[in-house]
Amino acid sequence: MPDSATLRCHCGGVEMVAAFPSRFCSHCYCWSCRTAHAAGVVTWIGFKREQVNVTRGHALIRDYESSKGTRRKFCTHCGTRLAFESDHHGWAGEMHLPLALFVTPVDRQPHVNSFAEERPDWAPFHAL
């Protein structure tokens, strides 16, 4: 297994490298993630913030506070949602990255469902 994985936004303007080990990989059903990504579920892989480095397109990245203490990063060229950072739920100092953006293998598969009680009936559910 390599010691890191690479992710890219839709246009390829932003590239990040995340060093292993990851902390978790989770399917999230919360309203905030679903609406931010316009999806029924978002699968996140979490790292300590210092494990993630922007290797291309730093100037294209912007963020916004989606709720108090929570920031979401995106590419200003193509709009791809790049990262989630929050001081809530014990996530301070972490950066959560959408698994779908990785172009190289990661070190773990999804192993937990988060906020499953917020999943709408129409959204897919991942039995683990």
C-alpha positions in Angstrom: 0.0 0.0 0.0 1.3 3.5 -0.8 1.8 6.0 2.0 -0.6 8.6 0.5 -3.4 9.1 -1.9 -4.2 11.9 -4.4 -7.6 13.6 -5.0 -8.6 16.1 -7.6 -11.5 18.4 -8.3 -13.7 18.0 -11.4 -11.7 20.4 -13.5 -8.3 19.1 -12.2 -7.3 22.6 -11.1 -7.0 21.6 -7.5 -5.0 18.6 -6.4 -4.4 17.4 -2.8 -2.3 14.6 -1.3 -3.4 12.9 1.9 -0.9 10.9 3.9 -2.0 7.7 5.5 -3.2 6.5 7.9 -6.7 7.9 7.6 -8.8 8.2 10.7 -12.1 6.8 9.4 -14.2 6.4 6.2 -17.9 7.1 6.7 -21.1 7.5 4.7 -22.8 10.7 6.0 -26.5 11.2 5.7 -26.8 14.6 7.5 -28.9 17.3 6.0 -25.9 19.7 5.8 -23.7 17.3 3.8 -26.5 16.2 1.6 -27.5 19.7 0.6 -23.9 21.0 0.2 -23.2 18.2 -2.2 -26.7 17.9 -3.7 -26.5 14.1 -3.0 -28.4 11.5 -1.0 -25.2 10.6 0.9 -21.6 11.8 1.0 -18.8 9.4 1.8 -16.0 11.1 3.7 -12.5 9.9 4.6 -11.0 11.8 7.5 -7.4 12.8 8.2 -5.6 15.0 10.6 -5.3 18.5 9.0 -1.5 18.3 8.8 -1.7 15.1 6.8 -3.3 16.9 3.8 -1.3 19.1 1.5 -2.5 21.1 -1.5 -0.2 20.2 -4.4 -1.9 22.2 -7.1 -4.4 25.0 -7.3 -4.2 26.6 -3.9 -5.4 29.9 -5.3 -8.6 28.2 -6.6 -9.7 27.1 -3.1 -12.2 29.1 -1.1 -14.2 28.2 1.9 -17.3 29.3 3.7 -18.8 28.8 7.2 -21.7 26.5 6.6 -22.6 26.6 10.3 -20.9 28.0 13.4 -17.5 26.4 13.7 -17.8 24.5 10.4 -16.1 25.4 7.2 -16.5 23.8 3.7 -13.9 24.2 1.0 -14.6 24.2 -2.8 -12.9 24.9 -6.1 -13.8 28.3 -7.5 -13.4 27.2 -11.1 -15.6 24.1 -11.2 -17.5 24.2 -7.9 -16.3 20.8 -6.6 -16.7 20.5 -2.8 -13.2 19.6 -1.6 -13.2 19.4 2.2 -15.0 19.7 5.5 -13.5 21.0 8.7 -15.3 21.5 12.0 -14.7 22.1 15.7 -17.8 20.0 16.5 -18.2 16.3 17.4 -14.5 15.9 18.3 -13.4 16.8 14.7 -11.2 19.7 15.6 -7.9 19.5 13.8 -9.3 17.1 11.2 -9.9 17.5 7.5 -12.6 15.3 5.9 -12.3 14.7 2.2 -14.9 13.3 -0.2 -13.9 9.7 -1.1 -15.3 10.2 -4.6 -12.5 12.7 -5.4 -9.6 10.3 -4.9 -7.9 9.2 -8.1 -5.6 6.8 -6.3 -6.4 4.1 -3.8 -7.0 5.0 -0.1 -6.1 2.9 2.9 -9.7 1.9 4.0 -13.2 1.2 2.9 -16.3 2.9 4.4 -16.9 1.2 7.7 -19.6 3.4 9.4 -22.8 5.3 8.7 -23.0 8.7 10.2 -26.3 10.6 11.0 -28.3 7.7 9.5 -31.4 9.1 11.3 -31.4 12.1 9.0 -31.5 9.9 5.8 -34.6 10.6 3.7 -36.5 7.6 2.5 -35.4 8.1 -1.1 -31.7 8.1 -0.3 -29.7 4.9 -0.7 -28.6 3.2 2.5 -25.3 1.4 2.8 -25.4 -1.7 4.9 -21.9 -2.3 6.3 
